[in-house]
C-alpha cells in the first residue's frame, strides 16, 4: 500500500533535501575530477612526466569508484536497518571532511611520496561516501513520491549532479579568472579554494537534511519487523539471495551512464586542455562545462518526467542505442582541435547521458524490496560505476596515448552495447509499489516481467 507524505514533511521539502544533498556530495566529487584533469598531475605526480602523470592522476580518480560498492554495502546496511535520514547525514559528513582535508594536503614537492598516498586514501573515503549517498537520496524521493509521479520526483536527486558540475566548474573558473591562466599561484594554492569551500556547503546540507523525517516506506517496514526479522541476515546477503540478477543487470545498465558522464566531465576536460588533444585554454573548457551542465540537467529532467508516461526502460534503451553511433564519431569531432568541435562533443555526450540518468532515480529504487532497497539500489548503481566510471576513464587515458582517440570511441560503443543488452533483459518498474508487504513481493519474476 502506498502511503501519503506526512504533514510535517512535504514533497517540496523532500525534493529540496534530496537535490541539495546530492549537489553537495557531487560537487565535492567533481572538483576532484576537475583538479585531476587540470592540476593534480603537476602537484602530486611531477616526476612522472606529462602522459604518465595524467594516467596516475586518473588512477587516483578511479580509486573512488572501487570504493563505491563498499560504501553501498556499509551505508546500505545502516540505511536498511537504521533508516535513510541518519545514514545520509553520515555520508555527507564523511564526504565533507575528506574534501576539506584534500584542500589542505601538501603537494609532492613538500612531503614527497606521502602526498599521493594520502590523496589516494582521501579519494577512497570520498568513494565510500558517494557509494552510500546516491541510493539514500533517491530512496528519499522515491519512497515519498506519489506513485504516478515517481519519475518526476526521482529527478531531483539526479539534478544534483548537473548543479554540482556547474558549481565545480564555475568555482574553478572564478579562481582561474582571478589568478590568470598561467599564474603559478593557481597550482600553488588557487586550486585548493573549491575544496575548502566545501565546508560551507556541507553545513547547508546538514541543515536541510536534519529537517526531513524518515520515509513512510521505511517506517512501515520497521513496524512489520519482529524479533526474528531483526536477527535476519545482513541486507547485502539478503539482496544477493533474493535478487542477484537485478543487482548485476542494473550494474550493466549503469555502465554506459557512468562512462558517458565521467568521460565527458573529467577525461574530455583533460584531453581538450592537453597538447595531445585540442590544446584549448582552461578558461574556455570550464565555460563550456557550465553550458554542458545546463544541457544535461535539462535532458535529465525531461527524461525522468517522460518515464512516468512511457516507462523507465524504454527511455533508458534510447540512451543506450544513441550512445553506440555517437561514440564512433565523438573523437573525430574532438580531433578537429576547435572550440566548436569540443563543444559539440561535450554537449552531445552529456545530453545522451542525461536521457538515461533521469529515469534511473526511480528505476533502481522500484526494482528492490524495502527491507534491502538501500543496499540493492546502491550496489547496482555502484557496480556500474566501477566499470563505467573507474575502468573506462583510466583505459581512455592509456588508449589515447597508444592508439588515439578513436580507440576510446570503440570502447564506449562496446559499453553502450553491453548496457543495451542489460536493460532489455530487465523488466519495467513504473507501476510497481515501493511499500508492498514481503509476502506480496516474494516472486521476483512476477515483479520484473518485461514491458
C-alpha positions as CSV (number, residue, x, y, z in Angstrom):
1,X,0.0,0.0,0.0
2,X,1.3,3.5,-0.9
3,X,1.2,5.9,1.9
4,X,0.8,9.7,1.6
5,X,3.5,12.0,2.7
6,X,3.2,13.0,6.3
7,X,2.1,16.5,7.2
8,X,5.4,17.8,8.5
9,X,7.4,16.6,5.6
10,X,6.1,18.0,2.3
11,X,7.2,16.8,-1.2
12,X,8.8,20.2,-1.7
13,X,11.0,19.7,1.3
14,X,11.8,16.2,0.3
15,X,12.7,17.3,-3.2
16,X,14.9,20.1,-1.8
17,X,16.7,17.9,0.6
18,X,17.4,15.2,-1.9
19,X,18.6,17.7,-4.5
20,X,20.7,19.9,-2.2
21,X,22.3,16.8,-0.6
22,X,23.4,15.2,-3.9
23,X,24.6,18.6,-5.2
24,X,27.0,19.0,-2.3
25,X,28.2,15.4,-2.4
26,X,28.8,15.5,-6.2
27,X,30.3,19.0,-6.0
28,X,32.9,17.5,-3.7
29,X,33.3,14.5,-6.1
30,X,33.5,16.6,-9.3
31,X,36.0,19.2,-8.1
32,X,38.3,16.3,-7.6
33,X,37.7,15.2,-11.3
34,X,38.4,18.8,-12.5
35,X,41.5,19.0,-10.4
36,X,42.6,15.6,-11.6
37,X,42.5,16.9,-15.1
38,X,44.0,20.3,-14.6
39,X,46.2,20.3,-11.5
40,X,47.0,17.0,-9.8
41,X,49.5,15.7,-12.5
42,X,51.7,18.7,-11.7
43,X,51.1,18.9,-7.9
44,X,51.2,15.2,-6.9
45,X,53.0,13.4,-9.7
46,X,55.5,15.9,-11.1
47,X,58.3,13.4,-11.5
48,X,56.4,11.1,-13.9
49,X,56.2,13.3,-17.0
50,X,53.1,14.7,-18.6
51,X,51.5,11.5,-20.0
52,X,52.3,9.2,-17.1
53,X,51.3,11.8,-14.6
54,X,47.9,12.2,-16.3
55,X,47.4,8.4,-16.1
56,X,48.4,8.4,-12.4
57,X,46.1,11.3,-11.7
58,X,43.1,9.4,-13.3
59,X,44.1,6.3,-11.4
60,X,43.5,8.2,-8.1
61,X,40.2,9.4,-9.6
62,X,39.3,5.8,-10.3
63,X,40.0,4.7,-6.7
64,X,36.7,6.2,-5.6
65,X,34.8,4.0,-7.9
66,X,36.4,0.9,-6.5
67,X,35.4,2.2,-3.0
68,X,31.8,3.0,-4.1
69,X,30.4,-0.6,-3.9
70,X,31.9,-1.0,-0.4
71,X,30.2,2.3,0.5
72,X,27.0,0.9,-0.8
73,X,27.3,-2.2,1.3
74,X,28.4,-0.4,4.5
75,X,25.9,2.6,4.3
76,X,23.3,0.4,2.7
77,X,23.4,-1.9,5.8
78,X,22.7,1.0,8.1
79,X,20.3,2.6,5.7
80,X,18.2,-0.5,5.6
81,X,18.5,-1.2,9.3
82,X,18.5,2.2,11.0
83,X,16.9,4.4,8.4
84,X,17.6,6.6,5.3
85,X,17.9,10.0,7.1
86,X,20.7,9.4,9.6
87,X,22.7,7.4,7.0
88,X,22.5,10.3,4.6
89,X,23.8,12.7,7.3
90,X,26.7,10.4,7.9
91,X,27.6,10.2,4.2
92,X,27.5,14.0,3.9
93,X,29.8,14.4,6.9
94,X,32.4,11.9,5.5
95,X,32.4,13.5,2.1
96,X,32.8,17.0,3.5
97,X,35.7,16.1,5.9
98,X,37.6,14.2,3.2
99,X,37.2,17.0,0.7
100,X,38.4,19.8,3.0
101,X,41.4,17.7,4.0
102,X,42.3,17.3,0.3
103,X,42.3,21.1,0.1
104,X,44.8,21.2,2.9
105,X,47.0,18.4,1.7
106,X,50.6,19.4,0.8
107,X,52.0,18.5,-2.6
108,X,54.7,16.1,-3.6
109,X,57.3,18.9,-3.6
110,X,56.7,19.4,0.2
111,X,56.1,15.9,1.6
112,X,57.3,13.6,-1.2
113,X,55.6,10.3,-1.8
114,X,53.3,10.7,1.2
115,X,51.3,13.3,-0.8
116,X,49.9,10.9,-3.4
117,X,49.5,8.2,-0.8
118,X,47.4,10.5,1.3
119,X,45.5,11.6,-1.8
120,X,44.5,8.0,-2.6
121,X,43.3,7.4,1.0
122,X,41.1,10.6,0.9
123,X,39.8,9.7,-2.5
124,X,38.9,6.3,-1.2
125,X,36.9,7.9,1.6
126,X,35.1,10.1,-0.9
127,X,34.2,7.0,-2.8
128,X,32.7,5.4,0.3
129,X,30.6,8.5,0.9
130,X,29.2,8.7,-2.6
131,X,28.7,5.0,-2.6
132,X,26.2,5.4,0.3
133,X,24.8,8.8,-0.8
134,X,23.1,8.1,-4.1
135,X,20.8,5.3,-3.1
136,X,19.7,7.1,0.1
137,X,18.9,10.3,-1.8
138,X,16.9,8.6,-4.5
139,X,15.1,6.4,-1.9
140,X,14.2,9.6,0.0
141,X,12.5,10.9,-3.1
142,X,11.0,7.6,-4.4
143,X,9.6,6.4,-1.1
144,X,7.8,9.8,-0.5
145,X,6.6,10.4,-4.1
146,X,3.1,9.7,-5.3
147,X,3.2,6.5,-7.5
148,X,2.2,8.3,-10.7
149,X,4.9,11.0,-10.2
150,X,7.9,8.9,-9.0
151,X,9.8,9.6,-12.2
152,X,9.3,13.4,-11.7
153,X,10.4,13.4,-8.1
154,X,13.2,10.9,-8.8
155,X,14.7,13.6,-11.0
156,X,15.5,15.9,-8.1
157,X,18.4,13.9,-6.6
158,X,19.6,13.3,-10.2
159,X,19.7,17.1,-10.9
160,X,22.2,17.4,-8.1
161,X,24.9,16.1,-10.5
162,X,24.1,18.9,-13.0
163,X,24.1,21.6,-10.4
164,X,27.3,20.2,-8.9
165,X,29.1,20.1,-12.2
166,X,28.2,23.7,-13.0
167,X,29.2,24.7,-9.5
168,X,32.5,22.9,-9.5
169,X,33.4,24.3,-13.0
170,X,32.2,27.7,-12.0
171,X,34.3,27.8,-8.9
172,X,37.5,26.7,-10.8
173,X,36.6,29.3,-13.5
174,X,36.4,32.1,-10.9
175,X,39.7,31.1,-9.4
176,X,41.2,30.9,-12.9
177,X,40.0,34.3,-13.8
178,X,41.1,35.9,-10.5
179,X,44.6,34.4,-10.8
180,X,45.2,34.2,-14.5
181,X,45.6,31.2,-16.9
182,X,49.3,30.7,-16.3
183,X,49.8,32.2,-12.9
184,X,51.8,29.7,-10.7
185,X,49.6,30.7,-7.8
186,X,46.8,28.5,-9.3
187,X,49.0,25.4,-8.9
188,X,50.4,26.5,-5.6
189,X,47.2,27.3,-3.7
190,X,44.4,28.5,-6.0
191,X,43.1,25.1,-6.8
192,X,42.5,24.5,-3.0
193,X,39.8,27.1,-2.7
194,X,37.0,25.0,-4.2
195,X,37.9,22.1,-1.8
196,X,37.9,24.4,1.2
197,X,34.5,26.0,0.2
198,X,33.0,22.5,0.7
199,X,32.8,23.1,4.4
200,X,30.2,25.9,3.9
201,X,28.2,23.7,1.6
202,X,28.2,20.8,4.0
203,X,26.9,23.0,6.7
204,X,24.0,23.9,4.4
205,X,23.3,20.3,3.5
206,X,23.2,19.2,7.2
207,X,20.7,21.9,8.0
208,X,18.4,20.8,5.2
209,X,18.6,17.1,5.9
210,X,18.0,17.3,9.6
211,X,14.6,18.8,8.8
212,X,13.4,15.7,7.0
213,X,11.6,12.8,8.7
214,X,12.2,9.1,7.9
215,X,10.4,7.9,4.8
216,X,6.9,6.3,5.2
217,X,8.0,3.1,3.4
218,X,10.9,2.5,5.9
219,X,8.8,3.3,8.9
220,X,6.2,0.8,7.8
221,X,8.8,-1.8,7.1
222,X,10.3,-1.2,10.5
223,X,6.9,-1.7,12.1
224,X,6.4,-5.0,10.3
225,X,9.6,-6.4,11.7
226,X,9.6,-8.8,14.6
227,X,12.4,-10.1,16.7
228,X,13.2,-12.8,14.2
229,X,13.4,-10.3,11.4
230,X,15.8,-8.2,13.4
231,X,18.1,-11.2,13.7
232,X,17.9,-11.9,9.9
233,X,20.8,-11.9,7.5
234,X,22.5,-8.6,6.7
235,X,20.9,-6.7,3.8
236,X,23.8,-7.5,1.4
237,X,23.3,-11.2,1.9
238,X,19.5,-10.8,1.7
239,X,19.6,-8.9,-1.6
240,X,22.0,-11.3,-3.3
241,X,19.9,-14.2,-2.1
242,X,16.7,-12.8,-3.4
243,X,17.6,-10.5,-6.4
244,X,21.2,-11.1,-7.6
245,X,20.1,-10.9,-11.2
246,X,18.7,-7.4,-10.7
247,X,21.9,-6.2,-9.0
248,X,24.1,-7.4,-11.8
249,X,21.9,-6.3,-14.6
250,X,21.4,-2.9,-13.0
251,X,25.2,-2.6,-12.8
252,X,25.4,-3.4,-16.5
253,X,22.8,-0.8,-17.4
254,X,24.6,1.9,-15.4
255,X,27.9,1.2,-17.1
256,X,27.3,3.3,-20.2
257,X,25.8,6.0,-18.0
258,X,28.9,6.3,-15.9
259,X,31.2,6.0,-18.9
260,X,29.5,8.9,-20.8
261,X,29.4,11.1,-17.8
262,X,32.9,10.7,-16.4
263,X,34.5,10.7,-19.8
264,X,32.5,13.9,-20.5
265,X,33.2,15.7,-17.2
266,X,36.7,14.6,-16.5
267,X,38.5,12.9,-19.4
268,X,37.4,15.3,-22.1
269,X,38.4,18.2,-19.9
270,X,41.9,16.7,-19.7
271,X,42.0,15.8,-23.4
272,X,40.8,19.3,-24.5
273,X,43.5,21.1,-22.5
274,X,46.4,18.8,-23.3
275,X,48.8,19.4,-26.2
276,X,48.0,15.9,-27.5
277,X,44.3,16.9,-27.7
278,X,42.7,20.2,-28.7
279,X,45.1,22.4,-26.7
280,X,42.3,24.7,-25.5
281,X,42.6,27.2,-22.7
282,X,41.4,26.0,-19.3
283,X,39.0,29.0,-19.1
284,X,37.3,28.1,-22.4
285,X,36.9,24.4,-21.3
286,X,35.4,25.4,-17.9
287,X,32.9,27.8,-19.5
288,X,31.8,25.0,-21.8
289,X,31.5,22.7,-18.9
290,X,29.0,25.0,-17.3
291,X,26.9,25.1,-20.5
292,X,27.1,21.3,-20.7
293,X,25.8,21.1,-17.1
294,X,22.7,23.1,-18.2
295,X,22.2,20.8,-21.2
296,X,22.4,17.5,-19.3
297,X,20.3,19.0,-16.5
298,X,17.5,19.7,-18.9
299,X,17.7,16.2,-20.6
300,X,17.8,14.6,-17.1
301,X,14.6,16.4,-16.0
302,X,12.7,15.8,-19.3
303,X,13.6,12.1,-19.5
304,X,12.7,11.5,-15.8
305,X,9.3,13.1,-16.3
306,X,8.7,11.3,-19.6
307,X,9.4,8.0,-18.0
308,X,6.3,8.4,-15.9
309,X,4.3,8.1,-19.1
310,X,6.3,5.8,-21.3
311,X,8.2,3.7,-18.8
312,X,11.7,3.8,-17.4
313,X,13.2,1.0,-19.5
314,X,12.1,2.5,-22.9
315,X,13.7,5.8,-22.1
316,X,17.0,4.2,-20.9
317,X,17.1,2.0,-24.1
318,X,17.0,5.2,-26.1
319,X,20.2,6.4,-24.4
320,X,22.0,3.1,-24.9
321,X,21.0,2.9,-28.6
322,X,22.2,6.5,-29.2
323,X,25.5,6.0,-27.4
324,X,26.8,3.4,-29.8
325,X,27.0,5.5,-33.0
326,X,27.8,8.7,-31.0
327,X,30.9,7.0,-29.5
328,X,32.2,6.3,-33.0
329,X,32.0,10.0,-34.1
330,X,33.0,11.5,-30.8
331,X,36.7,11.7,-31.1
332,X,36.8,12.6,-34.8
333,X,34.8,15.6,-33.8
334,X,37.1,16.3,-30.9
335,X,40.2,15.9,-33.0
336,X,39.3,18.9,-35.2
337,X,41.1,20.8,-32.5
338,X,38.5,23.6,-32.5
339,X,36.4,25.1,-29.7
340,X,33.3,24.2,-31.7
341,X,34.4,20.6,-32.1
342,X,34.9,20.3,-28.3
343,X,31.6,21.9,-27.6
344,X,29.7,19.6,-29.8
345,X,31.5,16.5,-28.4
346,X,30.9,17.6,-24.8
347,X,27.3,18.7,-25.2
348,X,26.3,15.7,-27.2
349,X,27.9,13.2,-24.8
350,X,26.3,14.7,-21.7
351,X,22.9,15.2,-23.4
352,X,22.8,11.4,-24.2
353,X,23.9,10.7,-20.7
354,X,21.0,12.7,-19.3
355,X,18.4,10.7,-21.2
356,X,19.2,7.6,-19.0
357,X,20.2,9.5,-15.9
358,X,16.7,11.0,-15.3
359,X,14.7,7.7,-15.1
360,X,17.4,5.9,-13.1
361,X,16.4,7.8,-10.0
362,X,13.1,5.9,-9.9
363,X,14.1,2.8,-11.8
364,X,16.5,1.3,-9.3
365,X,14.5,2.1,-6.1
366,X,11.5,0.5,-7.8
367,X,13.5,-2.6,-8.5
368,X,14.1,-3.8,-4.9
369,X,12.2,-4.7,-1.8
370,X,12.0,-2.1,1.1
371,X,14.0,-4.3,3.5
372,X,17.1,-4.2,1.3
373,X,16.3,-1.4,-1.1
374,X,19.1,0.9,0.1
375,X,21.7,-1.9,-0.4
376,X,20.3,-3.3,-3.6
377,X,19.9,0.0,-5.4
378,X,23.3,1.2,-4.2
379,X,25.1,-2.0,-5.2
380,X,23.6,-1.9,-8.7
381,X,24.4,1.7,-9.2
382,X,28.0,1.5,-7.9
383,X,28.8,-1.7,-9.7
384,X,28.1,0.2,-12.9
385,X,30.4,2.9,-11.5
386,X,33.4,0.5,-11.3
387,X,33.3,-0.4,-14.9
388,X,32.0,2.8,-16.5
389,X,33.4,5.4,-14.1
390,X,36.7,3.8,-12.9
391,X,37.9,1.5,-15.7
392,X,36.7,3.5,-18.7
393,X,38.4,6.8,-17.9
394,X,41.6,5.0,-16.9
395,X,41.7,2.9,-20.0
396,X,40.8,6.0,-22.1
397,X,43.9,7.8,-20.9
398,X,46.0,4.8,-21.9
399,X,44.2,4.2,-25.2
400,X,44.7,7.8,-26.3
401,X,48.5,7.5,-25.8
402,X,48.8,4.2,-27.7
403,X,46.1,4.1,-30.3
404,X,44.5,7.6,-30.5
405,X,41.0,8.9,-29.6
406,X,39.1,6.6,-31.9
407,X,40.1,3.6,-29.8
408,X,38.3,5.3,-26.9
409,X,35.2,5.7,-29.0
410,X,35.3,1.9,-29.8
411,X,35.5,1.2,-26.1
412,X,32.5,3.4,-25.3
413,X,30.5,1.8,-28.1
414,X,31.2,-1.6,-26.6
415,X,30.0,-0.4,-23.2
416,X,26.9,1.0,-24.8
417,X,26.1,-2.3,-26.4
418,X,26.6,-4.1,-23.0
419,X,24.2,-1.7,-21.3
420,X,21.6,-2.1,-24.1
421,X,21.6,-5.8,-23.7
422,X,21.2,-5.5,-19.9
423,X,18.3,-3.0,-19.9
424,X,16.5,-5.1,-22.5
425,X,16.9,-8.1,-20.1
426,X,15.4,-6.1,-17.2
427,X,11.7,-5.5,-16.8
428,X,9.6,-2.4,-16.5
429,X,9.1,-1.0,-13.0
430,X,6.9,2.1,-13.5
431,X,3.7,0.6,-11.9
432,X,5.4,-1.2,-9.0
433,X,4.6,-0.3,-5.4
434,X,7.5,0.7,-3.2
435,X,5.8,-0.2,0.1
436,X,4.4,-3.7,-0.6
437,X,4.4,-6.3,2.2
438,X,7.1,-9.0,1.9
439,X,4.5,-11.8,1.2
440,X,3.3,-9.7,-1.8
441,X,6.8,-9.4,-3.3
442,X,8.2,-12.8,-2.9
443,X,8.2,-13.8,-6.6
444,X,10.8,-11.7,-8.3
445,X,10.0,-13.0,-11.7
446,X,6.4,-11.8,-11.3
447,X,7.6,-8.4,-10.3
448,X,10.0,-8.0,-13.1
449,X,8.1,-9.0,-16.2
450,X,9.2,-7.4,-19.4
451,X,7.2,-4.4,-20.6
